[in-house]
């Protein structure tokens, strides 16, 4: 696609881990928004969302990574600047 900018953020309840919202910015965000909506509608937790199979290499992996990042287990996140 030639696009390198974008981000996905999963917002989850601290006590229950239920997905409360998903922010998606970048090219083809509209192709991904349904997954966040489905997670919210079904009461999915961020752990469940991160554990679902996401095809590789696809943009949907960004949702998986964002869900995994809720628990600090994502592997493709920028390192914090010091």
MOPAC internal coordinates of N, CA, C and O (Angstrom, degrees):
PM7 1SCF
backbone

  N    0.0000 0     0.00 0     0.00 0    0    0    0
  C    1.4487 1     0.00 0     0.00 0    1    0    0
  C    1.5145 1   111.10 1     0.00 0    2    1    0
  O    1.2310 1   120.17 1   156.25 1    3    2    1
  N    1.3057 1   117.28 1   -23.75 1    3    2    1
  C    1.4496 1   120.40 1  -179.33 1    5    3    2
  C    1.5141 1   114.26 1    77.34 1    6    5    3
  O    1.2310 1   119.74 1  -167.99 1    7    6    5
  N    1.3181 1   118.11 1    12.01 1    7    6    5
  C    1.4663 1   122.35 1   179.33 1    9    7    6
  C    1.5272 1   108.73 1  -104.75 1   10    9    7
  O    1.2310 1   120.49 1   -46.65 1   11   10    9
  N    1.3266 1   116.66 1   133.35 1   11   10    9
  C    1.4651 1   119.14 1  -179.36 1   13   11   10
  C    1.5238 1   113.04 1  -119.47 1   14   13   11
  O    1.2310 1   120.06 1   171.81 1   15   14   13
  N    1.3189 1   117.49 1    -8.19 1   15   14   13
  C    1.4614 1   120.24 1  -177.70 1   17   15   14
  C    1.5233 1   110.97 1  -101.79 1   18   17   15
  O    1.2310 1   121.08 1   -38.79 1   19   18   17
  N    1.3115 1   115.55 1   141.21 1   19   18   17
  C    1.4568 1   121.31 1   176.76 1   21   19   18
  C    1.5027 1   110.23 1   160.54 1   22   21   19
  O    1.2310 1   120.98 1   -12.16 1   23   22   21
  N    1.3191 1   115.73 1   167.84 1   23   22   21
  C    1.4586 1   120.14 1   178.35 1   25   23   22
  C    1.5171 1   110.15 1  -159.38 1   26   25   23
  O    1.2310 1   121.47 1   -24.61 1   27   26   25
  N    1.3116 1   114.79 1   155.39 1   27   26   25
  C    1.4640 1   122.59 1   173.66 1   29   27   26
  C    1.5185 1   106.57 1  -132.28 1   30   29   27
  O    1.2310 1   120.71 1   -45.16 1   31   30   29
  N    1.3264 1   116.26 1   134.84 1   31   30   29
  C    1.4629 1   121.51 1   176.81 1   33   31   30
  C    1.5228 1   108.14 1  -130.39 1   34   33   31
  O    1.2310 1   120.78 1   -49.05 1   35   34   33
  N    1.3213 1   116.12 1   130.95 1   35   34   33
  C    1.4571 1   121.97 1   175.77 1   37   35   34
  C    1.5322 1   107.81 1  -105.10 1   38   37   35
  O    1.2310 1   120.91 1   -52.42 1   39   38   37
  N    1.3216 1   115.87 1   127.58 1   39   38   37
  C    1.4567 1   121.78 1   177.33 1   41   39   38
  C    1.5268 1   107.07 1  -105.67 1   42   41   39
  O    1.2310 1   120.89 1   -56.88 1   43   42   41
  N    1.3356 1   115.90 1   123.12 1   43   42   41
  C    1.4661 1   120.72 1  -177.12 1   45   43   42
  C    1.5227 1   110.52 1  -129.13 1   46   45   43
  O    1.2310 1   121.18 1   -29.69 1   47   46   45
  N    1.3245 1   115.36 1   150.31 1   47   46   45
  C    1.4577 1   121.70 1   176.84 1   49   47   46
  C    1.5254 1   109.01 1   -67.02 1   50   49   47
  O    1.2310 1   120.48 1   -50.00 1   51   50   49
  N    1.3156 1   116.69 1   130.00 1   51   50   49
  C    1.4629 1   120.60 1  -176.35 1   53   51   50
  C    1.5315 1   112.19 1   -63.92 1   54   53   51
  O    1.2310 1   120.14 1   143.25 1   55   54   53
  N    1.3108 1   117.33 1   -36.75 1   55   54   53
  C    1.4676 1   120.88 1  -176.66 1   57   55   54
  C    1.5229 1   112.83 1   -78.74 1   58   57   55
  O    1.2310 1   120.01 1   138.59 1   59   58   57
  N    1.3251 1   117.58 1   -41.41 1   59   58   57
  C    1.4637 1   120.65 1  -173.01 1   61   59   58
  C    1.5231 1   113.88 1  -106.25 1   62   61   59
  O    1.2310 1   119.68 1   163.91 1   63   62   61
  N    1.3148 1   118.22 1   -16.09 1   63   62   61
  C    1.4659 1   124.99 1  -176.80 1   65   63   62
  C    1.5329 1   112.72 1    71.75 1   66   65   63
  O    1.2310 1   119.85 1  -174.53 1   67   66   65
  N    1.3412 1   117.89 1     5.47 1   67   66   65
  C    1.4679 1   120.04 1   178.45 1   69   67   66
  C    1.5110 1   110.72 1   -65.87 1   70   69   67
  O    1.2310 1   120.81 1   -40.65 1   71   70   69
  N    1.3210 1   116.05 1   139.35 1   71   70   69
  C    1.4561 1   121.53 1   178.63 1   73   71   70
  C    1.5293 1   108.46 1   -70.38 1   74   73   71
  O    1.2310 1   120.94 1   -56.43 1   75   74   73
  N    1.3223 1   115.81 1   123.57 1   75   74   73
  C    1.4564 1   121.85 1   179.12 1   77   75   74
  C    1.5271 1   111.80 1  -101.27 1   78   77   75
  O    1.2310 1   120.51 1   153.89 1   79   78   77
  N    1.3118 1   116.63 1   -26.11 1   79   78   77
  C    1.4601 1   120.46 1  -179.07 1   81   79   78
  C    1.5097 1   111.06 1  -169.74 1   82   81   79
  O    1.2310 1   121.35 1   -18.53 1   83   82   81
  N    1.3203 1   115.01 1   161.47 1   83   82   81
  C    1.4602 1   122.00 1   177.12 1   85   83   82
  C    1.5213 1   107.38 1  -138.81 1   86   85   83
  O    1.2310 1   120.64 1   -52.75 1   87   86   85
  N    1.3175 1   116.37 1   127.25 1   87   86   85
  C    1.4615 1   122.04 1   177.13 1   89   87   86
  C    1.5216 1   107.26 1  -105.79 1   90   89   87
  O    1.2310 1   120.37 1   -51.04 1   91   90   89
  N    1.3223 1   116.89 1   128.96 1   91   90   89
  C    1.4579 1   121.28 1   179.82 1   93   91   90
  C    1.5246 1   107.84 1  -132.26 1   94   93   91
  O    1.2310 1   120.59 1   -57.58 1   95   94   93
  N    1.3300 1   116.48 1   122.42 1   95   94   93
  C    1.4663 1   121.95 1   177.83 1   97   95   94
  C    1.5194 1   108.41 1  -127.82 1   98   97   95
  O    1.2310 1   120.69 1   -41.19 1   99   98   97
  N    1.3090 1   116.28 1   138.81 1   99   98   97
  C    1.4604 1   120.29 1   175.69 1  101   99   98
  C    1.5128 1   111.61 1   129.61 1  102  101   99
  O    1.2310 1   122.04 1     0.41 1  103  102  101
  N    1.3200 1   113.70 1  -179.59 1  103  102  101
  C    1.4635 1   120.35 1   179.87 1  105  103  102
  C    1.5226 1   110.11 1   -60.30 1  106  105  103
  O    1.2310 1   120.28 1   -43.22 1  107  106  105
  N    1.2904 1   117.07 1   136.78 1  107  106  105
  C    1.4692 1   124.53 1   176.54 1  109  107  106
  C    1.5270 1   113.94 1    66.18 1  110  109  107
  O    1.2310 1   119.99 1  -155.79 1  111  110  109
  N    1.3335 1   117.63 1    24.21 1  111  110  109
  C    1.4674 1   120.62 1   176.98 1  113  111  110
  C    1.5241 1   110.52 1   -59.03 1  114  113  111
  O    1.2310 1   120.43 1   144.64 1  115  114  113
  N    1.3150 1   116.78 1   -35.36 1  115  114  113
  C    1.4677 1   120.73 1  -179.49 1  117  115  114
  C    1.5274 1   111.87 1   -64.65 1  118  117  115
  O    1.2310 1   120.13 1   158.23 1  119  118  117
  N    1.3249 1   117.35 1   -21.77 1  119  118  117
  C    1.4615 1   120.71 1   178.09 1  121  119  118
  C    1.5263 1   112.12 1   -78.17 1  122  121  119
  O    1.2310 1   120.34 1   167.99 1  123  122  121
  N    1.3280 1   116.96 1   -12.01 1  123  122  121
  C    1.4622 1   121.56 1  -175.16 1  125  123  122
  C    1.5195 1   114.18 1  -112.14 1  126  125  123
  O    1.2310 1   120.25 1   161.12 1  127  126  125
  N    1.3166 1   117.13 1   -18.88 1  127  126  125
  C    1.4593 1   120.91 1  -170.54 1  129  127  126
  C    1.5262 1   112.67 1   -60.66 1  130  129  127
  O    1.2310 1   119.73 1   150.39 1  131  130  129
  N    1.3028 1   118.11 1   -29.61 1  131  130  129
  C    1.4674 1   120.58 1  -179.29 1  133  131  130
  C    1.5235 1   112.39 1   -60.51 1  134  133  131
  O    1.2310 1   120.07 1   147.55 1  135  134  133
  N    1.3246 1   117.47 1   -32.45 1  135  134  133
  C    1.4664 1   119.57 1  -178.22 1  137  135  134
  C    1.5302 1   110.74 1   -67.96 1  138  137  135
  O    1.2310 1   120.39 1   139.91 1  139  138  137
  N    1.3225 1   116.86 1   -40.09 1  139  138  137
  C    1.4565 1   120.51 1   175.83 1  141  139  138
  C    1.5129 1   111.73 1   -65.46 1  142  141  139
  O    1.2310 1   120.60 1   137.99 1  143  142  141
  N    1.3245 1   116.46 1   -42.01 1  143  142  141
  C    1.4674 1   120.78 1   179.06 1  145  143  142
  C    1.5284 1   110.75 1   -62.84 1  146  145  143
  O    1.2310 1   120.16 1   139.27 1  147  146  145
  N    1.2966 1   117.30 1   -40.73 1  147  146  145
  C    1.4632 1   121.33 1   178.88 1  149  147  146
  C    1.5269 1   111.48 1   -66.79 1  150  149  147
  O    1.2310 1   120.65 1   140.25 1  151  150  149
  N    1.3229 1   116.37 1   -39.75 1  151  150  149
  C    1.4683 1   120.01 1   178.19 1  153  151  150
  C    1.5248 1   110.62 1   -61.43 1  154  153  151
  O    1.2310 1   120.51 1   137.52 1  155  154  153
  N    1.3229 1   116.63 1   -42.48 1  155  154  153
  C    1.4650 1   120.77 1   179.54 1  157  155  154
  C    1.5237 1   110.03 1   -67.63 1  158  157  155
  O    1.2310 1   119.99 1   133.12 1  159  158  157
  N    1.3147 1   117.62 1   -46.88 1  159  158  157
  C    1.4682 1   122.90 1  -176.81 1  161  159  158
  C    1.5339 1   112.11 1   -60.58 1  162  161  159
  O    1.2310 1   120.45 1   143.22 1  163  162  161
  N    1.3205 1   116.74 1   -36.78 1  163  162  161
  C    1.4621 1   120.72 1  -176.43 1  165  163  162
  C    1.5236 1   113.79 1   -92.27 1  166  165  163
  O    1.2310 1   120.04 1   179.19 1  167  166  165
  N    1.3431 1   117.53 1    -0.81 1  167  166  165
  C    1.4590 1   120.36 1   180.00 1  169  167  166
  C    1.5112 1   113.59 1    73.03 1  170  169  167
  O    1.2310 1   120.75 1  -151.81 1  171  170  169
  N    1.2922 1   116.17 1    28.19 1  171  170  169
  C    1.4622 1   123.18 1  -177.93 1  173  171  170
  C    1.5352 1   110.83 1   -66.11 1  174  173  171
  O    1.2310 1   120.31 1   -34.56 1  175  174  173
  N    1.3159 1   117.01 1   145.44 1  175  174  173
  C    1.4646 1   120.74 1   173.35 1  177  175  174
  C    1.5241 1   108.99 1   -90.40 1  178  177  175
  O    1.2310 1   120.69 1   -17.59 1  179  178  177
  N    1.3172 1   116.28 1   162.41 1  179  178  177
  C    1.4603 1   118.61 1   177.95 1  181  179  178
  C    1.5258 1   110.40 1   -65.45 1  182  181  179
  O    1.2310 1   120.25 1   147.57 1  183  182  181
  N    1.3235 1   117.13 1   -32.43 1  183  182  181
  C    1.4665 1   120.00 1   176.94 1  185  183  182
  C    1.5252 1   110.69 1   -64.76 1  186  185  183
  O    1.2310 1   120.15 1   138.57 1  187  186  185
  N    1.3379 1   117.31 1   -41.43 1  187  186  185
  C    1.4621 1   120.42 1   177.50 1  189  187  186
  C    1.5240 1   110.87 1   -65.84 1  190  189  187
  O    1.2310 1   120.35 1   137.28 1  191  190  189
  N    1.3189 1   116.93 1   -42.72 1  191  190  189
  C    1.4644 1   120.91 1   179.73 1  193  191  190
  C    1.5239 1   110.54 1   -62.57 1  194  193  191
  O    1.2310 1   120.12 1   136.72 1  195  194  193
  N    1.3161 1   117.37 1   -43.28 1  195  194  193
  C    1.4612 1   120.81 1   178.09 1  197  195  194
  C    1.5181 1   112.96 1   -67.95 1  198  197  195
  O    1.2310 1   120.25 1   152.42 1  199  198  197
  N    1.3306 1   117.14 1   -27.58 1  199  198  197
  C    1.4640 1   121.07 1  -179.04 1  201  199  198
  C    1.5160 1   114.81 1   -83.97 1  202  201  199
  O    1.2310 1   120.44 1   170.89 1  203  202  201
  N    1.3288 1   116.77 1    -9.11 1  203  202  201
  C    1.4645 1   119.77 1   178.53 1  205  203  202
  C    1.5263 1   110.30 1   -71.72 1  206  205  203
  O    1.2310 1   120.98 1   -28.94 1  207  206  205
  N    1.3092 1   115.73 1   151.06 1  207  206  205
  C    1.4632 1   120.37 1   179.09 1  209  207  206
  C    1.5159 1   109.32 1   -74.04 1  210  209  207
  O    1.2310 1   121.02 1   -51.38 1  211  210  209
  N    1.3308 1   115.65 1   128.62 1  211  210  209
  C    1.4607 1   123.12 1   176.06 1  213  211  210
  C    1.5308 1   106.99 1  -123.19 1  214  213  211
  O    1.2310 1   120.63 1   -53.37 1  215  214  213
  N    1.3008 1   116.40 1   126.63 1  215  214  213
  C    1.4592 1   120.80 1  -177.22 1  217  215  214
  C    1.5212 1   110.81 1   -59.81 1  218  217  215
  O    1.2310 1   120.95 1   -33.62 1  219  218  217
  N    1.3284 1   115.79 1   146.38 1  219  218  217
  C    1.4735 1   122.29 1   179.53 1  221  219  218
  C    1.5145 1   108.57 1  -122.01 1  222  221  219
  O    1.2310 1   119.14 1   -43.07 1  223  222  221
  N    1.2736 1   119.24 1   136.93 1  223  222  221
  C    1.4630 1   129.78 1    -7.68 1  225  223  222
  C    1.5269 1   110.23 1   -90.00 1  226  225  223
  O    1.2310 1   120.11 1   -57.52 1  227  226  225
  N    1.2983 1   117.40 1   122.48 1  227  226  225
  C    1.4609 1   122.07 1   176.91 1  229  227  226
  C    1.5227 1   110.02 1  -143.25 1  230  229  227
  O    1.2310 1   121.05 1   -14.98 1  231  230  229
  N    1.3110 1   115.61 1   165.02 1  231  230  229
  C    1.4623 1   120.40 1   176.76 1  233  231  230
  C    1.5282 1   111.50 1   -66.26 1  234  233  231
  O    1.2310 1   120.16 1   152.63 1  235  234  233
  N    1.3235 1   117.29 1   -27.37 1  235  234  233
  C    1.4680 1   120.96 1  -178.62 1  237  235  234
  C    1.5209 1   112.25 1   -61.11 1  238  237  235
  O    1.2310 1   120.16 1   157.86 1  239  238  237
  N    1.3152 1   117.30 1   -22.14 1  239  238  237
  C    1.4601 1   119.81 1   176.89 1  241  239  238
  C    1.5219 1   111.82 1   -61.75 1  242  241  239
  O    1.2310 1   120.16 1   155.40 1  243  242  241
  N    1.3237 1   117.30 1   -24.60 1  243  242  241
  C    1.4646 1   120.51 1   178.19 1  245  243  242
  C    1.5269 1   110.19 1   -63.98 1  246  245  243
  O    1.2310 1   119.99 1   144.69 1  247  246  245
  N    1.3158 1   117.63 1   -35.31 1  247  246  245
  C    1.4665 1   120.82 1   177.54 1  249  247  246
  C    1.5251 1   109.64 1   -68.25 1  250  249  247
  O    1.2310 1   120.36 1   137.41 1  251  250  249
  N    1.3060 1   116.92 1   -42.59 1  251  250  249
  C    1.4609 1   121.25 1   177.51 1  253  251  250
  C    1.5296 1   110.00 1   -59.21 1  254  253  251
  O    1.2310 1   120.46 1   133.04 1  255  254  253
  N    1.3234 1   116.72 1   -46.96 1  255  254  253
  C    1.4651 1   121.03 1  -179.39 1  257  255  254
  C    1.5279 1   111.30 1   -62.68 1  258  257  255
  O    1.2310 1   120.23 1   138.23 1  259  258  257
  N    1.3286 1   117.17 1   -41.77 1  259  258  257
  C    1.4636 1   120.51 1   179.81 1  261  259  258
  C    1.5235 1   110.74 1   -65.07 1  262  261  259
  O    1.2310 1   120.22 1   140.91 1  263  262  261
  N    1.3286 1   117.19 1   -39.09 1  263  262  261
  C    1.4585 1   121.08 1   177.74 1  265  263  262
  C    1.5267 1   110.49 1   -66.53 1  266  265  263
  O    1.2310 1   120.39 1   139.84 1  267  266  265
  N    1.3123 1   116.86 1   -40.16 1  267  266  265
  C    1.4666 1   120.59 1   177.77 1  269  267  266
  C    1.5275 1   111.00 1   -67.46 1  270  269  267
  O    1.2310 1   120.53 1   148.00 1  271  270  269
  N    1.3274 1   116.59 1   -32.00 1  271  270  269
  C    1.4614 1   120.64 1  -179.05 1  273  271  270
  C    1.5275 1   112.13 1   -67.60 1  274  273  271
  O    1.2310 1   119.94 1   158.20 1  275  274  273
  N    1.3328 1   117.72 1   -21.80 1  275  274  273
  C    1.4690 1   120.48 1   175.42 1  277  275  274
  C    1.5298 1   109.54 1   -56.30 1  278  277  275
  O    1.2310 1   120.71 1   145.42 1  279  278  277
  N    1.3342 1   116.25 1   -34.58 1  279  278  277
  C    1.4653 1   121.65 1  -178.66 1  281  279  278
  C    1.5269 1   112.72 1  -106.02 1  282  281  279
  O    1.2310 1   120.58 1  -170.80 1  283  282  281
  N    1.3386 1   116.49 1     9.20 1  283  282  281
  C    1.4613 1   120.73 1   176.92 1  285  283  282
  C    1.5053 1   115.22 1    72.73 1  286  285  283
  O    1.2310 1   119.81 1  -156.24 1  287  286  285
  N    1.3532 1   117.96 1    23.76 1  287  286  285
  C    1.4605 1   119.93 1  -178.72 1  289  287  286
  C    1.5268 1   113.54 1  -112.39 1  290  289  287
  O    1.2310 1   120.02 1  -173.15 1  291  290  289
  N    1.3182 1   117.57 1     6.85 1  291  290  289
  C    1.4733 1   120.63 1   177.56 1  293  291  290
  C    1.5294 1   109.08 1   -68.25 1  294  293  291
  O    1.2310 1   120.72 1   -34.37 1  295  294  293
  N    1.3245 1   116.23 1   145.63 1  295  294  293
  C    1.4610 1   119.30 1  -179.10 1  297  295  294
  C    1.5288 1   113.48 1  -105.17 1  298  297  295
  O    1.2310 1   119.50 1   166.62 1  299  298  297
  N    1.3089 1   118.55 1   -13.38 1  299  298  297
  C    1.4668 1   121.09 1  -178.31 1  301  299  298
  C    1.5323 1   110.99 1  -114.84 1  302  301  299
  O    1.2310 1   120.82 1  -120.20 1  303  302  301
  N    1.3184 1   116.03 1    59.80 1  303  302  301
  C    1.4597 1   120.69 1   178.24 1  305  303  302
  C    1.5267 1   109.01 1  -120.72 1  306  305  303
  O    1.2310 1   120.59 1   -32.08 1  307  306  305
  N    1.3208 1   116.47 1   147.92 1  307  306  305
  C    1.4652 1   118.39 1   177.93 1  309  307  306
  C    1.5299 1   110.94 1   -63.27 1  310  309  307
  O    1.2310 1   121.41 1   -36.02 1  311  310  309
  N    1.3093 1   114.91 1   143.98 1  311  310  309
  C    1.4582 1   118.92 1   176.11 1  313  311  310
  C    1.5211 1   109.53 1   -73.38 1  314  313  311
  O    1.2310 1   120.15 1   -38.86 1  315  314  313
  N    1.3331 1   117.32 1   141.14 1  315  314  313
  C    1.4759 1   118.97 1  -179.69 1  317  315  314
  C    1.5260 1   110.34 1   -63.40 1  318  317  315
  O    1.2310 1   120.83 1   -39.43 1  319  318  317
  N    1.3166 1   116.03 1   140.57 1  319  318  317
  C    1.4663 1   119.48 1   177.67 1  321  319  318
  C    1.5178 1   108.94 1   -80.42 1  322  321  319
  O    1.2310 1   121.58 1   -32.05 1  323  322  321
  N    1.2995 1   114.58 1   147.95 1  323  322  321
  C    1.4740 1   119.31 1  -177.47 1  325  323  322
  C    1.4862 1   111.43 1  -101.38 1  326  325  323
  O    1.2310 1   120.10 1   180.00 1  327  326  325

